[in-house]
Amino acid sequence: MTKQAKPPLKATPKFASEKDERMYWESNDSTAHLDWSKAQKASLPNLKPTTKTISLRLPQHLLDSIKTAANSRDVPYQSLIKVWLQEKVQSH
């Protein structure tokens, strides 16, 4: 069996905006531009995920229960809500 030569890598285009770049990568395969076999693992310890503020209406009794649960764990109630949501999403 002979090993096939990889096609030459494509040059990564210059983008006018982040939106243009996002649209490009949504419809183009990065393997045409990068040799992933040479990739190295990187650690980005200070990288924080972007967050979005939302408004969520909860019954008062539910919010009180969440605050009580958070208080017993000594964590802010909004942090506890995020943990619970993440756990639920990961379980499905």
Secondary structure, 3 states (H helix, E strand, C coil): CCCCCCCCCCCCCCCCCHHHHHHHHHHCCHHHCCCHHHCCCCCCCCCCCCCCCCCCCCCHHHHHHHHHHHHHHCCCHHHHHHHHHHHHHHCC
